[in-house]
Amino acid sequence: MKNTVTPETEWKSIAVIVNAAKVSKTVTLDSDNEEWTVIANGNKAGLETLGTLSGKNITVAPISAMILVQE
């Protein structure tokens, strides 16, 4: 099942990014693989995939957090 994270899913990497600022911030992730699956953003968190991001630079909305994983 492509759009669901299950307990059997093994993550190669996980990134937890917290932005406490009142403006968006961009962070650079150190990873050879630039494909990330979003499992939590400023509005929702859970086991359903919320989308994917590509690239090493990730922008996080003000006063929010993101959790990204790589399988």
Secondary structure, DSSP 8 states (H G I E B T S, - for coil): -TTB--TT---SEEEEEEE-SSS-EEEE---S--EEEEEE-SS-BSSB--EEEESSEEEE-TTEEEEEEE-
